[in-house]
């Protein structure tokens, strides 16, 4: 096997499986959906959040954590301590 072929195999082995990617998307949408329901009364599993970090850049390899940026409404900051769905 040529060096180029070995390198291709190596790179392919680093990639995440379709099952892992599917699980990430499913969990992301569940968490996002719950945050949108709690803070915005919105039924959406994709709005107001973004993948960040290596997964967001498309450079992730065999990750065990995915970074997500969540945009909360200003009203969430104005709630008294302990009065938010997050308990903060």
SELOBA-117227 format. One record per residue: residue number from 1; x, y negated, z of N, C-alpha, C, CB in turn. Coordinates in nm, 2 decimals. Last residue first. Glycine has a CB too. Layout:
N
 num    nc1    nc2    nc3   cac1   cac2   cac3    cc1    cc2    cc3   cbc1   cbc2   cbc3
 NUM      X      Y      Z      X      Y      Z      X      Y      Z      X      Y      Z
...
***
This chain:
88
 num    nc1    nc2    nc3   cac1   cac2   cac3    cc1    cc2    cc3   cbc1   cbc2   cbc3
  88  -3.11  -2.96   3.80  -3.01  -3.06   3.83  -3.06  -3.20   3.83  -2.89  -3.05   3.72
  87  -3.28  -2.77   3.71  -3.26  -2.78   3.86  -3.15  -2.87   3.89  -3.23  -2.65   3.91
  86  -3.36  -2.75   3.45  -3.23  -2.69   3.49  -3.20  -2.69   3.64  -3.12  -2.75   3.41
  85  -3.59  -2.89   3.44  -3.60  -2.75   3.42  -3.47  -2.67   3.46  -3.64  -2.71   3.28
  84  -3.56  -3.14   3.70  -3.55  -3.09   3.57  -3.56  -2.94   3.56  -3.42  -3.14   3.51
  83  -3.56  -3.21   3.96  -3.69  -3.22   3.90  -3.68  -3.18   3.75  -3.74  -3.36   3.91
  82  -3.31  -3.23   4.08  -3.40  -3.11   4.12  -3.53  -3.11   4.04  -3.42  -3.11   4.26
  81  -3.31  -3.58   4.08  -3.24  -3.46   4.10  -3.33  -3.35   4.14  -3.13  -3.48   4.21
  80  -3.55  -3.73   3.85  -3.49  -3.72   3.98  -3.41  -3.59   4.00  -3.59  -3.73   4.09
  79  -3.47  -3.81   3.51  -3.55  -3.73   3.61  -3.48  -3.73   3.74  -3.57  -3.59   3.56
  78  -3.31  -3.94   3.32  -3.39  -4.02   3.41  -3.46  -3.95   3.52  -3.48  -4.11   3.34
  77  -3.22  -3.74   3.15  -3.12  -3.81   3.25  -3.19  -3.89   3.35  -3.03  -3.90   3.17
  76  -3.43  -3.69   3.00  -3.38  -3.58   3.09  -3.28  -3.64   3.19  -3.31  -3.47   3.00
  75  -3.47  -3.91   2.84  -3.56  -3.89   2.96  -3.51  -3.78   3.05  -3.70  -3.85   2.91
  74  -3.30  -3.87   2.63  -3.26  -3.96   2.74  -3.35  -3.94   2.86  -3.28  -4.11   2.69
  73  -3.27  -3.52   2.55  -3.34  -3.65   2.54  -3.29  -3.74   2.65  -3.49  -3.64   2.53
  72  -2.97  -3.35   2.46  -3.08  -3.37   2.55  -3.14  -3.50   2.53  -3.05  -3.34   2.70
  71  -2.80  -3.15   2.25  -2.85  -3.29   2.26  -2.97  -3.30   2.34  -2.86  -3.36   2.12
  70  -2.55  -2.93   2.31  -2.69  -2.95   2.32  -2.72  -3.10   2.34  -2.75  -2.87   2.44
  69  -2.32  -2.72   2.15  -2.34  -2.86   2.20  -2.49  -2.88   2.19  -2.27  -2.96   2.11
  68  -2.17  -2.42   2.23  -2.28  -2.48   2.17  -2.30  -2.62   2.23  -2.41  -2.40   2.19
  67  -1.94  -2.16   2.17  -1.96  -2.29   2.23  -2.08  -2.36   2.15  -1.83  -2.38   2.22
  66  -1.94  -1.83   2.26  -1.97  -1.92   2.15  -2.00  -2.06   2.22  -2.08  -1.88   2.06
  65  -1.75  -1.55   2.34  -1.82  -1.66   2.39  -1.83  -1.76   2.27  -1.75  -1.73   2.51
  64  -1.60  -1.36   2.23  -1.69  -1.31   2.33  -1.77  -1.43   2.39  -1.61  -1.23   2.44
  63  -1.51  -1.30   1.88  -1.54  -1.39   2.00  -1.62  -1.32   2.10  -1.61  -1.51   1.95
  62  -1.36  -1.21   1.64  -1.39  -1.13   1.76  -1.42  -1.21   1.88  -1.28  -1.03   1.78
  61  -1.28  -1.53   1.55  -1.24  -1.39   1.53  -1.28  -1.31   1.65  -1.09  -1.37   1.49
  60  -1.38  -1.84   1.39  -1.38  -1.74   1.50  -1.35  -1.60   1.46  -1.52  -1.74   1.56
  59  -1.39  -2.04   1.21  -1.26  -1.97   1.22  -1.26  -1.87   1.34  -1.16  -2.08   1.24
  58  -1.61  -2.20   1.18  -1.60  -2.09   1.09  -1.47  -2.01   1.10  -1.63  -2.13   0.95
  57  -1.66  -2.40   1.35  -1.57  -2.43   1.24  -1.56  -2.32   1.14  -1.43  -2.46   1.29
  56  -1.81  -2.27   1.54  -1.87  -2.38   1.46  -1.79  -2.42   1.34  -1.89  -2.50   1.55
  55  -1.62  -2.10   1.64  -1.74  -2.04   1.57  -1.80  -2.15   1.48  -1.84  -1.99   1.67
  54  -1.44  -2.28   1.76  -1.40  -2.19   1.65  -1.52  -2.13   1.57  -1.31  -2.08   1.70
  53  -1.66  -2.56   1.84  -1.55  -2.47   1.86  -1.51  -2.39   1.74  -1.57  -2.38   1.98
  52  -2.02  -2.54   1.80  -1.89  -2.61   1.80  -1.78  -2.51   1.83  -1.89  -2.72   1.91
  51  -2.35  -2.55   1.68  -2.23  -2.46   1.71  -2.11  -2.55   1.71  -2.22  -2.34   1.61
  50  -2.59  -2.76   1.82  -2.49  -2.74   1.72  -2.39  -2.64   1.77  -2.42  -2.87   1.67
  49  -2.93  -2.88   1.87  -2.81  -2.80   1.91  -2.72  -2.78   1.79  -2.85  -2.67   1.98
  48  -3.16  -2.99   1.76  -3.09  -3.06   1.87  -2.98  -2.97   1.94  -3.20  -3.09   1.98
  47  -3.33  -2.70   1.63  -3.31  -2.84   1.64  -3.24  -2.89   1.77  -3.44  -2.91   1.63
  46  -3.37  -2.42   1.64  -3.25  -2.47   1.58  -3.22  -2.62   1.60  -3.26  -2.44   1.43
  45  -3.61  -2.33   1.74  -3.49  -2.26   1.78  -3.36  -2.31   1.72  -3.50  -2.12   1.75
  44  -3.89  -2.51   1.84  -3.78  -2.50   1.74  -3.66  -2.43   1.80  -3.74  -2.64   1.68
  43  -4.13  -2.67   1.95  -4.12  -2.53   1.92  -4.02  -2.51   1.81  -4.26  -2.47   1.88
  42  -4.11  -2.90   2.21  -4.09  -2.87   2.07  -4.07  -2.72   2.05  -3.96  -2.95   2.02
  41  -4.08  -3.04   2.45  -4.21  -2.98   2.41  -4.22  -2.96   2.26  -4.33  -3.08   2.45
  40  -3.83  -3.11   2.53  -3.89  -3.19   2.42  -4.03  -3.14   2.38  -3.80  -3.18   2.30
  39  -3.75  -2.94   2.74  -3.71  -3.08   2.74  -3.78  -3.17   2.64  -3.57  -3.10   2.72
  38  -3.86  -2.68   2.70  -3.85  -2.74   2.83  -3.83  -2.90   2.83  -3.74  -2.68   2.91
  37  -3.83  -2.64   2.42  -3.96  -2.63   2.48  -3.96  -2.70   2.62  -4.00  -2.49   2.50
  36  -3.55  -2.67   2.39  -3.64  -2.76   2.32  -3.78  -2.76   2.38  -3.65  -2.72   2.17
  35  -3.47  -2.45   2.55  -3.43  -2.59   2.58  -3.52  -2.69   2.52  -3.29  -2.62   2.55
  34  -3.58  -2.24   2.40  -3.62  -2.26   2.54  -3.59  -2.41   2.59  -3.56  -2.16   2.64
  33  -3.45  -2.26   2.16  -3.59  -2.27   2.16  -3.64  -2.30   2.30  -3.65  -2.14   2.12
  32  -3.18  -2.22   2.24  -3.22  -2.35   2.18  -3.37  -2.37   2.19  -3.17  -2.36   2.04
  31  -3.20  -1.95   2.32  -3.16  -2.05   2.42  -3.21  -2.19   2.37  -3.01  -2.05   2.44
  30  -3.29  -1.83   2.07  -3.37  -1.81   2.20  -3.33  -1.92   2.30  -3.34  -1.68   2.26
  29  -3.08  -1.90   1.90  -3.21  -1.95   1.87  -3.30  -1.94   2.00  -3.27  -1.88   1.76
  28  -2.86  -1.77   2.02  -2.86  -1.92   2.00  -3.00  -1.97   1.98  -2.77  -1.95   1.88
  27  -2.95  -1.50   1.99  -2.93  -1.56   2.13  -2.93  -1.72   2.12  -2.81  -1.51   2.20
  26  -2.94  -1.48   1.71  -3.06  -1.45   1.78  -3.06  -1.52   1.92  -3.08  -1.30   1.80
  25  -2.67  -1.54   1.65  -2.78  -1.62   1.60  -2.91  -1.60   1.68  -2.80  -1.59   1.45
  24  -2.54  -1.33   1.78  -2.51  -1.46   1.82  -2.63  -1.56   1.77  -2.38  -1.51   1.76
  23  -2.65  -1.10   1.65  -2.67  -1.12   1.79  -2.65  -1.26   1.83  -2.59  -1.03   1.87
  22  -2.54  -1.15   1.39  -2.68  -1.15   1.41  -2.72  -1.17   1.55  -2.74  -1.02   1.36
  21  -2.27  -1.11   1.45  -2.31  -1.24   1.40  -2.46  -1.25   1.42  -2.27  -1.26   1.26
  20  -2.27  -0.84   1.52  -2.23  -0.94   1.62  -2.28  -1.08   1.58  -2.07  -0.94   1.63
  19  -2.35  -0.73   1.28  -2.43  -0.71   1.40  -2.40  -0.82   1.51  -2.41  -0.57   1.46
  18  -2.14  -0.79   1.11  -2.27  -0.85   1.08  -2.36  -0.84   1.21  -2.34  -0.78   0.96
  17  -1.84  -0.85   1.30  -1.93  -0.76   1.23  -2.06  -0.84   1.21  -1.96  -0.63   1.31
  16  -1.58  -1.08   1.23  -1.69  -1.03   1.32  -1.78  -0.95   1.24  -1.76  -1.15   1.39
  15  -1.25  -1.01   1.12  -1.38  -1.07   1.10  -1.48  -1.00   1.20  -1.42  -1.06   0.96
  14  -1.02  -0.86   1.14  -1.04  -0.97   1.24  -1.18  -1.03   1.23  -0.94  -1.08   1.21
  13  -1.02  -0.69   0.93  -1.04  -0.63   1.06  -1.06  -0.74   1.17  -0.92  -0.55   1.10
  12  -0.96  -0.87   0.72  -1.09  -0.81   0.73  -1.12  -0.75   0.86  -1.11  -0.71   0.62
  11  -0.69  -0.90   0.78  -0.78  -1.02   0.79  -0.92  -0.97   0.80  -0.76  -1.11   0.67
  10  -0.59  -0.64   0.73  -0.57  -0.70   0.85  -0.67  -0.82   0.88  -0.43  -0.76   0.87
   9  -0.65  -0.62   0.45  -0.71  -0.52   0.55  -0.70  -0.58   0.69  -0.64  -0.39   0.55
   8  -0.48  -0.82   0.36  -0.62  -0.83   0.33  -0.70  -0.74   0.43  -0.66  -0.78   0.19
   7  -0.23  -0.71   0.43  -0.27  -0.84   0.49  -0.43  -0.86   0.47  -0.20  -0.96   0.42
   6  -0.22  -0.49   0.26  -0.22  -0.47   0.41  -0.27  -0.60   0.48  -0.08  -0.44   0.46
   5  -0.21  -0.61   0.02  -0.33  -0.53   0.05  -0.34  -0.51   0.20  -0.32  -0.39  -0.02
   4   0.03  -0.74   0.03  -0.09  -0.82   0.01  -0.21  -0.74   0.05  -0.10  -0.87  -0.13
   3   0.20  -0.52   0.05   0.19  -0.61   0.16   0.07  -0.70   0.15   0.32  -0.70   0.17
   2   0.06  -0.22  -0.09   0.13  -0.34  -0.10   0.11  -0.43   0.02   0.10  -0.42  -0.23
   1   0.08   0.12   0.00   0.00   0.00   0.00   0.09  -0.12   0.00  -0.10   0.00   0.12
***
